[in-house]
Amino acid sequence: ERVLCSVFVDVLGVEGVGVDDDFFHLGGDSIVALRVVTAARRAGFALTSRDVFEAPTPAGLASRAVPTDTLMAAAEDRQDSLGVVVPTAMITDLLAHDGAWVDGYAQARVVTLPADLTEDALEAALNALVATHDVLRARVVDDPTYGRTLEVPTEPAPEIVLQQRDPGDPEPVQSAYRSLDPASGTMVVFVLLDDAPAARLLIVAHHLVVDAVSWNILLDDLRRLCERPGSLERPATSFRTWSRALEAAADLAADDADLWRGIVDPAGAVALTERALDPAVDTVAASTVREITVAPDVFEMLSSVVAPALRVGVDEILLAALAAALATASEEAGATALVVDVEGHGRESDSIAPELDLSRTVGWLTTLYPLRLDVAGVDLDAVAAGSSAAGRLVKHIKEQIRAVPNRGIGYGLLTRYRGEHAADLTGGAAHSVLFNYLGRIDAAPATGTGGVWTLCPVENSDGVGTLGVSSDPTMPMTHPIEVNAAATAAGVVAQWRFAASALRAGVVDRAAELWPALLEGIAAHGRSGSIGGLTPSDVLASVDFDELDELTARYPSAIDVLPLTPLQQGLMFESTFDTTGHD
C-alpha cells in the first residue's frame, strides 16, 4: 500500500495520497492508468490496467498486486521483436498513401534536461533507449505477404548522434520532421536545444513507431537511463509480437460485424457534410482551425467530481457534450445520433491476449473505431443550465459507449484482417467526425523553469498541449471535422480542424459554441451535490434504466445490484408461490 501510494503521488503529481483515495477522484484517466501499471511494475508489483479500473485505490490495488519476483513469465526472446511487422489497421491506412508528407508524419516532444547532464552521457542514454525499444529503428519495406509495412532489422542499430540546433534555423522542429526517412530506418531524431536558460532536448519520432502512450514510456525510460545508466530492462512484449497477436485474434471479432454495421448505418444519424472529402482539395493547408479552451476549474470539476460520481472517464464526458453539440448544430429534423470515429490507446491485451504485458510496449498501437451516440430525449437547454438533465446526458452516452465490446478494438481487426467486412463497415455514416482525447499533458513554460525532465510546448508545430504534431500543408484530411483534446495546465484544450467547404454552413460555429457551454453545465451539475446514480453497465444484474432508477430511489446508497444465485432463485420461487408457510 505504501508503494502504491507513492506511485499515485509520482504519476498524478499530487500529495498526501491515502490508501483509500480513488485514482479517478484524483484526476486519473485511462492513459494515466497505464503509467500506474508501469510504475508499479518498476517498484516490484505486477498489475493490469483493468485492475486500476476495478480497484482504483492503493488498498484495492494492493490486494491484486503480484510481486514481480514471483512471476514465472519473463520478457520475450529478443528475436521475437525483430523482422517483419504484421501491419495494423492504422499502419495499413497510412502506408496506402504515397504523398511526400508521409515521410514526415511525426510527433514531437521537448523536455528540459538536468544542468549537470553531459552531452556524452545523454548520447549514451539515447543509444541505450533505441537499443531497448527495437521498433524505433524500424524501416518501411515492401513485403511479399503483407505489402508495405515495417521491418525491424536484425543487424545492430547504427549509433545515435545527438544533433545540435543550427543557430540559423528558426524552425528546428520542422527541420527535424523533414530529416526523417522511414525507408532507411531514420524514425527518430534527437536535437539539443541550447537557446534556453535550461538545456532542452527535442525528440521527433515518426508516428509509425510511437503514439501518445509510447511517449510516456520513452520519456520515463530516458530519465532512468540518464540517472542510472544500464538500469533499463527490455519490454516484456514488443510491438511486433503485439501485431502478430492482433492478426491471430481477427476471427474472434467476426461475431461483432452486425453490431458495427448498425453503428455506421446512416439511418437516423445526423448529416454534417454537403459532399465527400476530396484529398486534392481538403488538405491541411485548406483547413480551418479553432482552438477551444475549457477553464481549469471546469475540468477539475469534471475529472474529480463528475467522472467518479457517474463512473465515467473524462473522455466520455467530452464525447457526450460533443455528440449533443453536433447533433443540435446540424439542425436536421428527426436525426439525433452522431456517428463519430474515436481514437483509443489500443492497449487492450486483456481481451486479445491476456498473457501479454503491454505496459512498456512502444509503437503505434492506436485503434480507431466508430461510436453511435444518440441524444434523443435530452433537453440540452437544461443540460447547459446545470440541471439533472446534465447527469442524464452523460449516463445515456456512457451506456452507448460501454455497449461496444473491448473498447472498440474489434472494428480494426475486421476492417484490416477480414476483407469481406471492410466495404460495409468503412462506409455508412462513419468518417465525418474524428475525436481523440490525449489525456493529461502537463506543460511547463518554454524557458524550462518548470524544472528538469519537464515537458515544454513544441514551438512552431501543430498539436495540442505539449505534444507537437507534423502538419504538412499537402496532407489530406481524414475527416471533415477532427477534434483533438488534451488536459493541460490551462484546462481542457481542444483543437477543432475542419474542411469548411465540405460541411453544411454554420455547423462548426454552432457546435463550437455549444460544446463548452454543455461542459460547463455538466460541471455546474457536479457542483450541485446531487450528481450520481448507477447505470446498467455498473451493476452485475441485468436491469434497464427504469428498473435501476426505481431501485436507487428506494436504496440511494446502493453500490451494485446483484443477480440471484440458483439457490436464491429457488428460494424465491418457493416463497412466492407458498402462501401458507413462513417467508
Backbone torsions as a table, in degrees:
resi	resn	phi	psi	omega
1	GLU	NA	-39.6	178.1
2	ARG	-63.0	-43.4	179.3
3	VAL	-60.7	-45.1	-176.7
4	LEU	-71.4	-32.5	172.2
5	CYS	-61.3	-42.6	178.6
6	SER	-64.7	-38.5	177.1
7	VAL	-61.3	-44.5	178.6
8	PHE	-59.9	-42.9	179.9
9	VAL	-60.7	-46.7	-176.7
10	ASP	-67.9	-44.4	-174.0
11	VAL	-76.1	-39.8	-175.6
12	LEU	-92.5	-14.1	-179.7
13	GLY	69.6	33.2	179.1
14	VAL	-117.9	165.1	-179.3
15	GLU	-116.9	160.1	172.4
16	GLY	65.8	39.7	180.0
17	VAL	-76.3	129.7	176.9
18	GLY	-100.1	169.7	-174.3
19	VAL	-67.2	-21.6	-178.7
20	ASP	-104.9	9.6	178.5
21	ASP	-75.5	132.9	-176.4
22	ASP	-82.8	129.7	179.9
23	PHE	-54.1	-42.7	-176.9
24	PHE	-77.7	-30.2	173.1
25	HIS	-63.2	-30.0	-178.9
26	LEU	-84.4	2.5	175.9
27	GLY	103.3	10.0	179.1
28	GLY	-72.8	161.5	176.3
29	ASP	-144.1	-176.0	-173.4
30	SER	-64.8	-32.1	179.9
31	ILE	-75.0	-43.1	178.6
32	VAL	-66.4	-28.9	178.2
33	ALA	-58.5	-34.8	178.2
34	LEU	-65.7	-32.1	177.8
35	ARG	-70.8	-33.7	175.5
36	VAL	-61.4	-43.7	179.5
37	VAL	-60.5	-45.1	-179.5
38	THR	-64.5	-46.8	-178.3
39	ALA	-64.8	-38.6	178.9
40	ALA	-64.7	-40.2	179.2
41	ARG	-64.0	-40.6	178.6
42	ARG	-64.2	-29.2	179.2
43	ALA	-85.4	-0.1	174.3
44	GLY	106.0	10.8	-177.8
45	PHE	-131.1	129.6	-179.2
46	ALA	-91.3	129.9	175.6
47	LEU	-137.4	170.2	171.7
48	THR	-121.4	163.0	177.4
49	SER	-63.0	-31.7	176.9
50	ARG	-63.1	-37.2	176.8
51	ASP	-57.4	-41.9	-178.0
52	VAL	-63.4	-37.7	179.8
53	PHE	-73.8	-36.4	-174.5
54	GLU	-87.9	-23.6	-179.6
55	ALA	-140.7	70.7	-164.9
56	PRO	-82.1	21.2	175.9
57	THR	-114.9	158.4	175.5
58	PRO	-55.7	-38.3	179.2
59	ALA	-66.2	-44.1	-180.0
60	GLY	-65.2	-42.2	179.7
61	LEU	-69.2	-34.1	179.1
62	ALA	-61.2	-32.8	179.8
63	SER	-72.3	-17.8	-179.4
64	ARG	-104.9	-18.8	-174.7
65	ALA	-65.2	139.9	178.2
66	VAL	-116.2	124.9	177.6
67	PRO	-56.2	129.6	-175.4
68	THR	-65.0	-24.9	-179.2
69	ASP	-75.1	-5.9	176.4
70	THR	-99.4	-5.4	-177.6
71	LEU	-78.1	137.5	179.6
72	MET	-82.7	-32.1	-175.4
73	ALA	-71.6	135.4	177.8
74	ALA	-112.6	173.2	176.3
75	ALA	-60.7	151.6	-178.8
76	GLU	-62.6	161.0	174.4
77	ASP	-62.4	139.3	-178.2
78	ARG	-54.1	-36.0	-176.9
79	GLN	-63.9	-24.3	-179.8
80	ASP	-67.4	-20.9	-179.2
81	SER	-88.4	-6.6	-174.3
82	LEU	-106.0	148.2	178.2
83	GLY	111.1	-167.2	-175.7
84	VAL	-71.7	135.2	178.1
85	VAL	-93.4	133.9	172.9
86	VAL	-68.2	118.9	-175.0
87	PRO	-67.0	128.9	175.4
88	THR	-77.3	175.2	179.6
89	ALA	-60.4	-40.6	-178.3
90	MET	-67.4	-43.5	179.4
91	ILE	-64.9	-42.7	179.4
92	THR	-60.2	-45.2	-178.7
93	ASP	-63.1	-43.0	-178.3
94	LEU	-67.0	-46.5	-175.2
95	LEU	-76.4	-4.3	172.3
96	ALA	-73.9	-18.1	177.1
97	HIS	-84.9	150.6	178.2
98	ASP	-121.4	12.9	179.3
99	GLY	-69.4	154.6	179.7
100	ALA	-62.7	-23.6	-178.0
101	TRP	-64.1	-22.0	-176.6
102	VAL	-61.7	-37.9	-178.0
103	ASP	-61.5	-32.0	-177.8
104	GLY	-105.0	18.5	-178.4
105	TYR	-76.2	96.7	-165.5
106	ALA	-143.7	171.9	173.8
107	GLN	-124.4	159.6	-176.8
108	ALA	-142.0	147.7	171.9
109	ARG	-135.2	150.5	174.4
110	VAL	-124.8	129.2	-176.8
111	VAL	-130.5	142.0	176.9
112	THR	-78.4	148.6	-174.7
113	LEU	-115.2	154.3	175.0
114	PRO	-63.0	144.3	-177.6
115	ALA	-65.3	-28.1	-176.6
116	ASP	-93.7	8.3	179.5
117	LEU	-83.1	118.4	-179.2
118	THR	-79.9	159.5	179.0
119	GLU	-64.7	-36.9	178.9
120	ASP	-63.3	-42.9	179.9
121	ALA	-66.3	-39.1	178.3
122	LEU	-64.7	-43.4	-179.3
123	GLU	-63.8	-39.3	177.6
124	ALA	-64.2	-39.9	179.0
125	ALA	-65.9	-39.4	179.5
126	LEU	-65.3	-40.3	177.4
127	ASN	-65.2	-39.4	177.4
128	ALA	-66.2	-35.3	179.1
129	LEU	-63.4	-47.2	-179.5
130	VAL	-68.1	-35.4	178.2
131	ALA	-68.0	-28.4	-179.9
132	THR	-77.6	-41.9	-177.6
133	HIS	-106.5	90.4	-171.1
134	ASP	-58.8	-29.3	-176.3
135	VAL	-62.7	-21.1	-179.2
136	LEU	-67.3	-15.1	177.4
137	ARG	-113.3	19.8	177.6
138	ALA	-67.3	162.1	176.5
139	ARG	-135.9	157.2	178.1
140	VAL	-84.9	130.6	-179.4
141	VAL	-134.9	164.1	170.8
142	ASP	-100.9	108.8	-176.9
143	ASP	-98.7	138.0	-178.5
144	PRO	-63.1	-24.3	-179.5
145	THR	-92.6	-44.8	-171.3
146	TYR	-106.9	-5.3	-175.6
147	GLY	76.2	-147.1	-178.8
148	ARG	-70.7	125.8	-178.4
149	THR	-159.4	-170.5	177.9
150	LEU	-99.4	150.5	171.8
151	GLU	-135.5	130.4	174.5
152	VAL	-95.0	113.1	-174.2
153	PRO	-66.3	150.2	179.1
154	THR	-80.1	-23.3	179.7
155	GLU	-73.9	154.2	-178.5
156	PRO	-58.9	152.3	179.7
157	ALA	-69.9	141.3	173.3
158	PRO	-64.4	152.6	-176.7
159	GLU	-63.7	133.3	176.5
160	ILE	-76.4	129.6	177.0
161	VAL	-111.0	120.7	178.6
162	LEU	-68.3	122.3	-179.5
163	GLN	-86.1	151.0	175.7
164	GLN	-104.2	142.2	178.6
165	ARG	-64.7	133.3	175.3
166	ASP	-75.2	117.6	-178.3
167	PRO	-56.7	-25.5	-179.1
168	GLY	-89.3	1.5	-178.3
169	ASP	-99.8	110.4	-178.8
170	PRO	-76.5	-13.0	-176.5
171	GLU	-132.0	72.9	-177.7
172	PRO	-64.2	-28.6	-179.9
173	VAL	-66.7	-46.5	179.5
174	GLN	-63.5	-37.4	177.4
175	SER	-63.5	-38.9	178.8
176	ALA	-66.7	-40.2	175.9
177	TYR	-56.7	-45.3	-176.0
178	ARG	-69.6	-21.5	-177.4
179	SER	-81.7	-9.0	178.1
180	LEU	-69.1	145.8	180.0
181	ASP	-146.1	86.4	-175.7
182	PRO	-58.2	-32.4	-177.7
183	ALA	-65.5	-32.6	-179.3
184	SER	-96.6	-2.5	178.7
185	GLY	93.5	10.2	175.0
186	THR	-85.2	87.5	-175.5
187	MET	-102.0	-13.5	-178.0
188	VAL	-144.5	141.6	-179.0
189	VAL	-131.6	137.6	179.2
190	PHE	-119.0	126.1	-178.2
191	VAL	-128.1	127.3	177.5
192	LEU	-85.8	121.7	179.0
193	LEU	-100.8	116.3	-175.4
194	ASP	-108.1	14.7	-174.3
195	ASP	-96.6	19.6	179.6
196	ALA	-125.6	160.6	178.1
197	PRO	-54.9	-36.5	173.3
198	ALA	-113.0	137.6	-178.3
199	ALA	-61.1	142.9	179.2
200	ARG	-126.4	146.3	178.1
201	LEU	-111.0	127.1	173.7
202	LEU	-96.2	126.7	175.6
203	ILE	-119.4	122.5	176.5
204	VAL	-117.9	126.8	-179.3
205	ALA	-132.0	139.4	177.8
206	HIS	-65.5	142.4	-177.6
207	HIS	-62.8	-21.1	177.5
208	LEU	-60.5	-21.9	-174.6
209	VAL	-120.0	0.5	178.1
210	VAL	-143.3	159.1	167.8
211	ASP	-140.3	-174.2	-174.7
212	ALA	-60.7	-40.2	-179.7
213	VAL	-69.6	-35.8	178.9
214	SER	-57.3	-37.1	-178.8
215	TRP	-61.6	-40.7	178.0
216	ASN	-59.6	-42.7	-179.8
217	ILE	-64.9	-48.2	-175.9
218	LEU	-64.3	-43.6	-178.1
219	LEU	-68.6	-38.6	175.5
220	ASP	-64.0	-42.2	180.0
221	ASP	-65.8	-39.8	179.8
222	LEU	-63.2	-42.7	178.3
223	ARG	-61.5	-43.6	179.7
224	ARG	-61.9	-41.5	-178.9
225	LEU	-66.7	-34.8	178.3
226	CYS	-73.7	-34.6	-178.4
227	GLU	-81.8	-35.5	-178.2
228	ARG	-139.7	83.2	-178.8
229	PRO	-54.2	139.1	178.2
230	GLY	80.8	8.4	-174.0
231	SER	-92.5	1.3	-169.5
232	LEU	-95.7	126.8	175.1
233	GLU	-89.8	159.0	178.1
234	ARG	-73.8	151.5	176.5
235	PRO	-61.5	149.2	179.0
236	ALA	-68.2	-30.6	-177.1
237	THR	-135.5	129.4	177.8
238	SER	-87.5	164.2	176.9
239	PHE	-62.7	-36.5	179.8
240	ARG	-62.7	-42.8	178.3
241	THR	-63.0	-41.2	178.8
242	TRP	-64.0	-40.0	-179.5
243	SER	-63.5	-35.7	178.3
244	ARG	-70.9	-35.0	177.4
245	ALA	-65.5	-37.8	177.6
246	LEU	-63.0	-45.0	179.4
247	GLU	-60.4	-41.2	-178.5
248	ALA	-68.1	-24.9	-176.4
249	ALA	-91.4	-0.8	-173.3
250	ALA	-58.2	-39.8	-178.4
251	ASP	-64.6	-27.3	-179.2
252	LEU	-67.0	-23.3	-177.6
253	ALA	-87.9	-6.7	-174.5
254	ALA	-61.8	-31.0	-178.6
255	ASP	-65.5	-18.0	-177.6
256	ASP	-94.9	6.3	-175.8
257	ALA	-59.1	-41.7	-179.1
258	ASP	-66.2	-35.6	177.0
259	LEU	-60.2	-45.0	-178.8
260	TRP	-67.8	-35.4	176.8
261	ARG	-62.3	-40.2	178.1
262	GLY	-65.3	-35.0	-179.5
263	ILE	-66.4	-42.4	-176.3
264	VAL	-89.1	1.2	178.5
265	ASP	-60.9	124.7	-177.5
266	PRO	-70.2	-15.6	-178.6
267	ALA	-62.3	123.4	179.0
268	GLY	81.9	-3.2	179.6
269	ALA	-92.9	143.8	-179.8
270	VAL	-68.4	141.0	176.4
271	ALA	-102.1	118.8	-175.8
272	LEU	-102.0	-15.6	-171.3
273	THR	-110.2	157.8	172.6
274	GLU	-97.2	-23.8	-178.2
275	ARG	-156.6	166.4	176.1
276	ALA	-74.5	156.6	176.9
277	LEU	-65.8	142.4	175.3
278	ASP	-112.9	112.3	-175.7
279	PRO	-60.7	-21.5	178.3
280	ALA	-82.2	-19.9	-175.8
281	VAL	-109.1	-45.7	-172.7
282	ASP	-90.9	75.9	-178.4
283	THR	-106.5	173.6	176.0
284	VAL	-58.2	-40.8	-178.9
285	ALA	-61.9	-33.9	-176.9
286	ALA	-90.0	-4.5	-175.4
287	SER	-81.6	164.1	175.4
288	THR	-112.8	141.2	-178.1
289	VAL	-122.4	132.5	171.7
290	ARG	-124.9	134.1	176.6
291	GLU	-107.7	127.6	-178.7
292	ILE	-118.2	130.7	179.2
293	THR	-118.0	128.3	174.4
294	VAL	-99.9	127.1	-170.2
295	ALA	-55.8	150.7	-178.8
296	PRO	-56.8	-38.0	-179.0
297	ASP	-67.9	-31.5	176.4
298	VAL	-69.0	-45.6	178.4
299	PHE	-61.9	-41.0	179.9
300	GLU	-60.0	-41.3	178.3
301	MET	-67.1	-42.1	-179.9
302	LEU	-63.8	-42.4	-173.9
303	SER	-81.9	-37.0	-172.9
304	SER	-98.5	-16.8	-178.9
305	VAL	-119.2	-57.8	-174.9
306	VAL	-65.1	-49.1	-175.8
307	ALA	-58.6	-51.6	179.3
308	PRO	-68.2	-33.5	-179.3
309	ALA	-65.0	-36.5	-178.6
310	LEU	-100.9	2.5	179.3
311	ARG	56.0	51.4	179.5
312	VAL	-130.4	166.3	171.8
313	GLY	-91.7	159.1	176.6
314	VAL	-59.1	-36.5	179.2
315	ASP	-60.8	-35.2	179.1
316	GLU	-70.4	-33.8	175.8
317	ILE	-67.0	-45.3	178.8
318	LEU	-61.3	-39.7	178.9
319	LEU	-67.2	-38.4	178.8
320	ALA	-60.2	-46.3	179.0
321	ALA	-67.2	-37.0	179.8
322	LEU	-65.9	-44.5	179.3
323	ALA	-61.0	-43.9	179.8
324	ALA	-65.9	-40.8	-177.9
325	ALA	-65.6	-46.8	-177.0
326	LEU	-73.5	-36.4	177.3
327	ALA	-63.3	-38.6	178.4
328	THR	-72.8	-41.5	-177.3
329	ALA	-66.0	-24.3	-179.5
330	SER	-67.7	-26.1	179.7
331	GLU	53.3	36.7	-179.5
332	GLU	-100.3	117.9	-177.6
333	ALA	-63.3	131.9	175.1
334	GLY	83.5	-7.5	-180.0
335	ALA	-107.2	123.9	-176.2
336	THR	-129.0	1.0	-176.2
337	ALA	-109.8	133.8	173.4
338	LEU	-103.3	128.3	171.7
339	VAL	-99.0	118.2	-174.3
340	VAL	-128.4	134.2	173.7
341	ASP	-82.3	128.5	-175.6
342	VAL	-117.6	133.7	172.8
343	GLU	-88.8	133.4	175.1
344	GLY	-118.5	164.0	-177.9
345	HIS	-73.1	-17.7	170.2
346	GLY	77.3	2.1	-178.2
347	ARG	-90.3	65.8	-174.6
348	GLU	-103.9	52.0	-177.4
349	SER	-65.2	-26.0	-179.3
350	ASP	-57.3	-35.4	-176.2
351	SER	-96.9	-14.5	-176.9
352	ILE	-105.6	-53.4	-177.9
353	ALA	-150.7	85.1	-173.8
354	PRO	-57.8	-21.3	-178.3
355	GLU	-76.7	-11.3	-177.4
356	LEU	-91.6	131.8	177.7
357	ASP	-99.9	111.5	-177.4
358	LEU	-101.8	13.2	-173.3
359	SER	-64.0	-23.0	178.6
360	ARG	-127.1	24.6	179.9
361	THR	-83.2	123.9	178.4
362	VAL	-101.1	139.2	179.1
363	GLY	154.9	-178.3	178.4
364	TRP	-93.5	83.5	-178.4
365	LEU	-90.8	-1.4	-175.1
366	THR	-52.4	141.1	172.9
367	THR	-112.6	158.2	176.5
368	LEU	-134.2	126.9	-178.2
369	TYR	-151.2	151.7	-179.0
370	PRO	-88.0	147.7	170.7
371	LEU	-122.8	144.6	175.1
372	ARG	-111.1	110.6	-173.1
373	LEU	-115.5	109.9	-174.9
374	ASP	-102.4	127.2	-178.5
375	VAL	-108.8	21.7	-180.0
376	ALA	-57.6	137.1	175.7
377	GLY	82.9	1.5	180.0
378	VAL	-96.3	128.8	177.9
379	ASP	-84.7	101.0	-174.2
380	LEU	-70.5	-29.5	174.7
381	ASP	-62.8	-39.2	178.8
382	ALA	-70.0	-33.4	175.7
383	VAL	-62.6	-49.6	-179.1
384	ALA	-62.6	-27.1	179.8
385	ALA	-81.1	-6.0	176.9
386	GLY	85.3	18.5	-179.4
387	SER	-80.5	-176.3	179.2
388	SER	-63.5	-16.1	176.1
389	ALA	-60.4	-28.1	178.4
390	ALA	-63.9	-43.4	177.4
391	GLY	-65.5	-39.4	179.3
392	ARG	-64.1	-40.3	178.3
393	LEU	-58.4	-51.0	-177.1
394	VAL	-63.4	-42.0	-177.9
395	LYS	-66.3	-39.5	179.9
396	HIS	-68.8	-40.1	177.2
397	ILE	-67.6	-39.1	176.9
398	LYS	-54.6	-46.0	-178.4
399	GLU	-64.8	-36.1	178.7
400	GLN	-68.8	-36.3	177.1
401	ILE	-68.7	-43.6	-177.1
402	ARG	-69.6	-16.7	178.4
403	ALA	-71.2	-16.2	178.5
404	VAL	-82.2	123.8	-175.8
405	PRO	-72.6	144.3	170.4
406	ASN	54.6	36.6	176.5
407	ARG	51.4	36.6	168.6
408	GLY	81.7	1.6	-173.3
409	ILE	-65.5	-25.2	-178.4
410	GLY	-66.6	-26.1	-179.4
411	TYR	-61.2	-48.7	179.5
412	GLY	-65.9	-32.6	177.5
413	LEU	-63.6	-40.7	-179.3
414	LEU	-70.8	-45.2	-176.3
415	THR	-71.9	-27.2	-178.0
416	ARG	-89.7	-44.9	-170.3
417	TYR	-106.0	-13.7	178.6
418	ARG	-119.7	84.8	-172.5
419	GLY	-58.1	-26.4	-178.3
420	GLU	-66.9	-16.0	179.7
421	HIS	-100.5	-12.5	-169.6
422	ALA	-60.6	-46.5	-172.4
423	ALA	-62.7	-46.1	-175.8
424	ASP	-83.9	-9.2	177.8
425	LEU	-97.4	-20.6	-178.3
426	THR	-98.6	0.2	176.7
427	GLY	-102.8	-137.3	177.9
428	GLY	63.6	-141.3	-174.3
429	ALA	-89.9	-0.5	-177.9
430	ALA	-74.3	168.5	171.3
431	HIS	75.6	19.9	170.6
432	SER	-92.9	-32.4	-176.6
433	VAL	-132.9	135.5	173.4
434	LEU	-115.8	133.5	176.3
435	PHE	-127.2	131.1	179.9
436	ASN	-138.3	115.7	176.3
437	TYR	-103.5	120.4	-173.8
438	LEU	-90.8	-3.2	-179.1
439	GLY	81.0	-156.8	-177.9
440	ARG	-80.7	125.1	174.5
441	ILE	-126.4	105.2	-175.2
442	ASP	-87.6	118.4	-177.7
443	ALA	-98.3	145.0	172.8
444	ALA	-114.8	161.4	177.5
445	PRO	-58.3	149.6	-177.9
446	ALA	-62.5	-18.7	179.7
447	THR	-76.5	-7.7	179.9
448	GLY	81.5	12.2	-177.9
449	THR	-72.3	-5.5	178.8
450	GLY	-74.5	-2.4	-179.4
451	GLY	104.8	177.7	-177.4
452	VAL	-79.6	155.8	-178.2
453	TRP	55.8	35.8	178.2
454	THR	-106.9	137.3	178.8
455	LEU	-76.0	137.9	179.0
456	CYS	-116.7	158.3	173.5
457	PRO	-60.0	145.1	177.2
458	VAL	-91.1	110.8	-173.2
459	GLU	-71.8	145.2	175.7
460	ASN	55.2	40.7	178.3
461	SER	-139.2	151.6	175.2
462	ASP	-73.5	175.5	177.2
463	GLY	118.5	-177.4	178.8
464	VAL	-125.7	149.0	180.0
465	GLY	58.8	-134.4	-178.5
466	THR	-97.2	10.4	177.1
467	LEU	-98.9	111.9	176.4
468	GLY	-85.5	143.5	-179.1
469	VAL	-134.1	134.3	177.5
470	SER	-67.9	147.4	179.7
471	SER	-144.2	71.2	177.0
472	ASP	-57.3	131.4	-177.5
473	PRO	-57.1	-26.6	-177.0
474	THR	-87.7	-4.9	-176.7
475	MET	-68.3	127.1	179.4
476	PRO	-73.6	146.4	175.4
477	MET	-73.7	145.1	179.2
478	THR	-90.3	-23.2	-178.3
479	HIS	-141.0	147.9	175.9
480	PRO	-59.6	-32.3	176.4
481	ILE	-128.6	124.2	178.8
482	GLU	-123.6	119.4	-178.1
483	VAL	-115.5	116.9	175.1
484	ASN	-115.5	124.0	-175.6
485	ALA	-127.7	150.8	177.6
486	ALA	-150.3	154.0	174.2
487	ALA	-93.5	121.8	-178.5
488	THR	-127.4	-178.6	176.8
489	ALA	-62.7	-23.0	-180.0
490	ALA	-88.7	3.7	-176.0
491	GLY	107.9	-156.0	175.2
492	VAL	-84.4	119.4	177.7
493	VAL	-108.2	125.4	-178.7
494	ALA	-125.8	130.8	174.3
495	GLN	-102.1	119.2	175.2
496	TRP	-102.2	112.5	174.5
497	ARG	-110.0	132.8	-175.5
498	PHE	-147.9	153.6	176.8
499	ALA	-94.7	92.4	-170.5
500	ALA	-58.5	-39.4	-175.3
501	SER	-71.9	-16.3	179.0
502	ALA	-91.6	-10.9	-173.7
503	LEU	-101.5	157.9	172.4
504	ARG	-64.7	143.6	-174.3
505	ALA	-58.4	131.2	172.2
506	GLY	80.4	-3.1	-175.9
507	VAL	-59.8	-51.0	-176.5
508	VAL	-68.6	-39.7	179.1
509	ASP	-58.0	-45.9	-179.5
510	ARG	-67.8	-43.8	-177.7
511	ALA	-67.9	-38.0	-178.1
512	ALA	-67.5	-25.2	174.4
513	GLU	-81.6	-37.7	-175.3
514	LEU	-76.3	-35.2	-175.4
515	TRP	-57.5	-54.3	179.1
516	PRO	-65.9	-30.6	178.3
517	ALA	-64.7	-39.7	177.8
518	LEU	-67.8	-39.3	177.4
519	LEU	-63.8	-39.5	176.9
520	GLU	-65.4	-36.8	176.7
521	GLY	-65.6	-40.3	177.4
522	ILE	-64.2	-40.8	177.3
523	ALA	-64.3	-40.0	178.6
524	ALA	-62.1	-39.0	176.3
525	HIS	-63.2	-35.9	176.6
526	GLY	-63.1	-37.1	179.8
527	ARG	-70.0	-20.6	-175.2
528	SER	-67.8	-20.1	-179.1
529	GLY	84.1	-3.5	-177.6
530	SER	-104.3	5.7	-177.1
531	ILE	-76.0	148.0	177.5
532	GLY	146.9	-171.1	178.5
533	GLY	114.8	138.7	178.7
534	LEU	-78.9	156.9	172.0
535	THR	-124.6	163.1	-174.8
536	PRO	-52.6	-35.4	-178.2
537	SER	-73.0	-11.2	-179.9
538	ASP	-81.7	-18.5	-170.2
539	VAL	-117.1	157.1	-178.5
540	LEU	-77.4	-34.2	-178.7
541	ALA	-71.4	152.9	178.4
542	SER	-87.8	98.9	-179.9
543	VAL	-134.7	155.3	176.7
544	ASP	-98.6	180.0	-176.6
545	PHE	-58.8	-45.4	-176.3
546	ASP	-63.5	-44.8	179.2
547	GLU	-63.4	-39.9	-178.4
548	LEU	-69.3	-39.3	177.4
549	ASP	-61.6	-39.3	179.2
550	GLU	-65.3	-43.0	-179.8
551	LEU	-65.9	-45.2	-177.5
552	THR	-71.7	-24.3	173.8
553	ALA	-67.5	-36.5	179.0
554	ARG	-78.3	-32.8	-176.7
555	TYR	-129.8	78.8	-172.7
556	PRO	-60.3	-25.6	-177.0
557	SER	-92.4	9.6	-178.8
558	ALA	-61.5	138.6	177.3
559	ILE	-114.1	-9.5	177.9
560	ASP	-163.9	161.7	173.0
561	VAL	-127.5	119.9	-172.8
562	LEU	-103.0	142.7	173.2
563	PRO	-73.0	155.3	176.8
564	LEU	-71.4	142.9	171.2
565	THR	-74.4	164.4	177.7
566	PRO	-54.4	-40.4	178.9
567	LEU	-64.2	-43.8	179.0
568	GLN	-63.5	-37.3	177.6
569	GLN	-61.5	-41.7	178.7
570	GLY	-64.5	-43.9	178.5
571	LEU	-62.9	-39.8	179.3
572	MET	-65.2	-41.6	178.8
573	PHE	-59.9	-47.4	-178.7
574	GLU	-62.6	-44.1	-176.6
575	SER	-70.5	-29.7	-179.5
576	THR	-68.7	-39.5	-173.7
577	PHE	-101.7	-5.5	176.0
578	ASP	-93.3	104.9	-175.9
579	THR	-92.5	-1.7	-175.6
580	THR	-109.6	-30.4	-175.7
581	GLY	-84.4	175.2	175.6
582	HIS	-77.4	151.9	175.4
583	ASP	-68.7	NA	NA
